[in-house]
Each structure stands twice: as C-alpha cells, then as structure tokens.
C-alpha cells in the first residue's frame, strides 16, 4: 500500500474502514459469482445443444442401420441441420434446407469427430447458416457419417439476457449489501460511541463515573466493565489523594501556626522574652515538620516502588534494630526462629525501608508496653514471618484495619500509634508506612490480640537463597 493511500486509510473512521473492506470483499465475491454463473449457464446450455444434436444424429444413424432413411432426412423445421456422408465423403442425404454440395465438416474431420464424440463450434455464415453452430458427428452402417448441426443463437440470446440482468442486478445488490454493512457496522459500534461520549463527559467534568455497559455479552461489554473498574480505581485514588492533601494540610497547620505565633510574640516583645526557650519550641515544631515531610516523601517512594532490593537477612536486621532499644523504657527482646538457630532468613528487600518498618513497630510497642516488648522472625512455607508483640492495652478488633490508614488515630489508650519515639504527638503515619513497606516488598501486615497486648505480624516472601 502506497504511503499516501495508507495515510488516507488510517484517517478514515473505523466504521468507514470496516464498510470499505467488507464492500471490497463483496464486490470481488459478486464479480466472481457473476462470472461463475455465466460460465456455468453457458456450459449447461452448450451441453443441452450437444445432446439435442447428438440425439438427432443417433436417430438418423439408426434409420441408416435399418435401411429406412427417407430423403430428405425428416427433422423438425428450424431445429437441426443434417448431412449424411458416405464412405467416400460425398453427401448422400440431407435435411430440408441443408447444403447438398459442401459438407459442414470435411470428411476426415467428420470421421475423427464421430470416433471421438466431441462437438465443435463453427462459424455459420461461411456454411450458409446464421451465427455460430454446434456440430456433432455419429457413425452409421456402411461407413456412413451423420453430421448434425444446431444453431448457437439460443445459447447466445440466453447468455446475453443473463449478462444484462447481472449488469443491472449485481450493482444494485452490491449497493444494498454495502448499505446494510454500513448500517450494521454503525449499530454494532453504537456501544463504543456511547462509551466515547461517556468518557468525554468524564473528561469534561473531571469526575469519574461509570460508563454505559451494553447488554450484549461481547467484547464491547468486557471493555466497558474493564474501563468502569479502571475509573472506579481512579476515583478511589483521587479521593485518597484529596484526603491526603486535606490531612496533610491539617497536620502542617498546627506546627506552622505555632511557629508563627511564637515568632510574632518574639518580634512584638523582644525584651521580655526568653529567646532560648522560644528557640527550643520553634526547633521542636520544625523537627515535627521535618518528620512529617520525611514520612510523606517515604510514602510517596513506597507508592512508586522506588526501592533498592537486595538479599537481606531479616533475622540479623531484627537483632541489629532491637539492639538500639537497650535503654528503652521497657526491655526489647529479639528471639531467634528456634533455640540456638543461626539459619538466616533472607528476603529480597530494601534494608533501610525494612529497618524503618521495624523501628515503627518497635516504637509503637515500647510506647504502649506495660513491661516488655518482643520481636521474632521465623520461616513459614516460603514466607518470612516477622512478629512484634507487647503487653500493653491492645486495640479493638474493629480498629485493626483502620489504624493502617494515613493520619489515622484512635481515641483509646493506643491513640498514639503514629507517634515518634520521643513521646510527642505524631501524625498517624507510622503504621501506614509499615503497610506500604510490606506491600512494596510483596508482603502483608496484620494486627491481632496478644492476650494481653498487641501482636503485629508482617509476612514477606523468602528468596531462593534463604
């Protein structure tokens, strides 16, 4: 296909391309059908002529065999032309109106035609006959040859009539089929047009909503269902983004307002102010802003799966992180997978991200534990199971999922699940970071009752080297 034609074709609508392609196929099919019909009718009519001529020649040959052939040869007027040749090739008898001097076929050709049984088409005017003729020859007793000729005009007229009918009817049929194809294609593509209009409305309003789903259970319905699922996910993501922006703005407002108030008081009353205390308060609020910013950036990286994955021994990481809590308010114990076990528990992970996950869980456990906190790692059917427990007040089962939401806080004794290790009010991102980290590593996290206390369980897939 030439570049210009290809470009023109690509610019056509799907409906136009389907109609043009189908119409082209229909045109070829109708043309072939017309040619086959004409040829089939022509062959059938010629066989009929040959059969009629041969039957007449056979009847004449039978009369010769019986020595009962009258002169002239009796045939119906205007049907057959009969010539009887003797062994020397002379015409001995003819039908009324036939030439008595010049044979239709030369004697040698007549004998050959009688032996082969094949008919021939000859021009009639040189033989004093109109138009074309079909000629057959049949052998008879005494080496006689009966030549029978029949006019081809009937076949020619029938074929001419058929060609005229096809010349008019085929284009009309082609037009009707092309129109039907155009209408049927438009009807078939109507659900896609409705999907396009629905998508255009979503684009114009910016509000995701369900697109129309056609009743037919076909590929278009599957496409509509898939698009609606995508739009639903986009709507959920859009809502989460709005909630995140709103919650982030709310969390930022308090420290910013505190910093602004302290600075305004310091500027308005510079002489009666303890500048060291003001600096400490402003510094504390600044650290709070910095921690919130770092947590949000970490969540953004986890959402985008920007992790540096490499084999990491989770058991060794737990022991290393637990060692940082030597001076914590309650003892933190790291337990091996089995007493005396030194087998590594290797996962494909980002060591810094996994360390932050463990720190968040241990900070939460230490803050709310009554007397102890414990972290352990074990293998379970191709998974590394990290467990952090404490003997604190725990959380209600109905809140076990809600605490993983960003900026989520509870109203009970564990309302500070997102606080930092200093005991200051947190933003409620600690457990959200834990879940995002686990999911970014292909794992899961859940909370349960430790009886008493809280048990956090993180499951991560082991690597083949584990």
Buried (B, 14 or more C-beta within 10 A) or exposed (E): EEEEEEEEEEEEEEBEBBBBEBBEEBBEEBEEEBEEBBEEBBEEBBEBBBEBBBBBBBBBBBBBEEEEBEEBBEBEEEBBBBBBBBEEEEBBBBBEEBBEEEBBBEBEBBBEBBEEEEBBEBEBEEBEBEBBBBBBBBBBEEEBBBBBBBBBEBBBEBBEEBBEEBEEEBEEBBEEBBEEBBEEBEEBBEBBEBBEEBEEEBEEEEEBEBBEBBEEEEEBBEBBEEBBEEBEEEBEEBEEEEEBEEBBEEBBEBBEEBBEEBEEEBEEEEEEBEEEEBEEBBEBBEBBBEBBEEBBEBBEBBEEEEBEBEBBBBBBBBBBBBEBBEEBEBBBEBBBBEEEEEEBBBBBBBBEBBBBBBBBBBBBBBBBBEEBBBBBBBBEEEBBBBBBBBBBBBBEEEBBEEBBBBBBBBEEEBBBBBBBBEEEBBBBBBBBBBBBBBBBBEBEBBBBEBEEBBBBBBBBBBBEEB
